[in-house]
Structure formats: C-alpha cells, structure tokens
Amino acid sequence: MKVVYTEQSYDSLEELTDFLLEEQGWTLEKLLSFRSGLLDKADALETTYNNYQQEEYLEHLGKGHRRVIEGHVKIIYRIEREHIYIIDFFDSRQDPEKMKG
C-alpha cells in the first residue's frame, strides 16, 4: 500500500497550521513538531490502515472513509486498490457537521 496526499489534504493541513500559528499563538517550533507528527502518523498508515474506525460523518458518501486521531486532529483517509488516500486533516474542535461538506 502507498500513501497518497490529496490536494484537499494539503489545503486543510495548511489551514490548520495557519490557525494554530496565528490564532492559537503556537511557536513555530511547536507547530513544526506537531505537523511532523501528523505526517508521520499519516505515513504510518501504509502498514496500519486497517486498524482504525470508519468515519461516521462521511458514511453517507459510501466510500469507506476511515479516521486516525492524532491529538485533536482527525486524519481522514480512504483505501482504493493499492493506495491510501489522505483526504483531510480535520481539527476535531470544529463542528463535525463541517466535515460533511
């Protein structure tokens, strides 16, 4: 299996890091460490992808979205053939209804 990041996942990660830096006042060092941890967790899905729960807020799409939680962030992904697509980095402090799009 190979992890693939979607454009949406990059956008949501950038949005999240901007929020933590500008609105939450995180230091750049703390932010980079946290971001690195998120990416490491996502990359580890190559071997652990079946260990995590379905994402109930996306069940209506019927694509088998799953989530792995790192701190307050849900890493949303789905599996297609030999690929694990990272779809979103969702800050779970937000209203989960926003995830439905």
Secondary structure as the mmCIF struct_conf table of DSSP 4:
data_model
#
loop_
_struct_conf.conf_type_id
_struct_conf.id
_struct_conf.beg_label_comp_id
_struct_conf.beg_label_asym_id
_struct_conf.beg_label_seq_id
_struct_conf.end_label_comp_id
_struct_conf.end_label_asym_id
_struct_conf.end_label_seq_id
STRN STRN1 LYS A 2 TYR A 5
HELX_RH_AL_P HELX_RH_AL_P1 GLU A 7 ASP A 18
HELX_RH_PI_P HELX_RH_PI_P1 PHE A 19 GLU A 23
BEND BEND1 GLN A 24 GLN A 24
HELX_RH_AL_P HELX_RH_AL_P2 LEU A 28 ASP A 43
TURN_TY1_P TURN_TY1_P1 ALA A 44 ALA A 44
HELX_RH_AL_P HELX_RH_AL_P3 LEU A 45 THR A 48
HELX_RH_3T_P HELX_RH_3T_P1 TYR A 49 ASN A 51
BEND BEND2 TYR A 52 TYR A 52
STRN STRN2 GLN A 54 GLN A 54
HELX_RH_3T_P HELX_RH_3T_P2 GLU A 56 LEU A 61
BEND BEND3 LYS A 63 LYS A 63
STRN STRN3 ARG A 66 GLU A 70
TURN_TY1_P TURN_TY1_P2 GLY A 71 HIS A 72
STRN STRN4 VAL A 73 GLU A 80
TURN_TY1_P TURN_TY1_P3 ARG A 81 GLU A 82
STRN STRN5 HIS A 83 ASP A 91
TURN_TY1_P TURN_TY1_P4 SER A 92 ARG A 93
BEND BEND4 GLN A 94 GLN A 94
HELX_RH_3T_P HELX_RH_3T_P3 PRO A 96 LYS A 100
#
